[in-house]
Amino acid sequence: MPVKNRPTKAARYEPATATAKHFGVSRKTFGKWLKDEALGFPQGIIINGHVYIDISQREAWEVIQVQKSSVAA
């Protein structure tokens, strides 16, 4: 689950809706990704009731997923 937190000054964040759009999934599906600990998707932060995802953490997660799929192939 996303945590109520303050963003770090060095981090860049995007709204969870933008992250869902980036992956081509619905907001509901993306919400399930956030709850699925086995998936390991970076947890967002909550600011004023909205979830934001650290872009650098999302990009790192994507690299790991590509590496996993390369090893499995």
VENDA-V374443 format. One line per field, one symbol per residue. ss: DSSP state (~ for helix, > for strand, _ for the rest). phi: phi as a letter, one per 20 degrees, with the letter a starting at -180 (. if undefined). A space follows every 10 residues. Layout:
BEGIN
ss=???
phi=???
END
This chain:
BEGIN
ss=__>>______ __>>>~~~~~ ~~~___~~~~ ~~~~~_____ ____>>>__> >>>>~~~~~~ ~~~~~~~~~~ ~~_
phi=.fdebefffe edccfgfffg fgemcfffff gfffeefffm fgfeddclnd ecdfffffff ffffffffff ffe
END
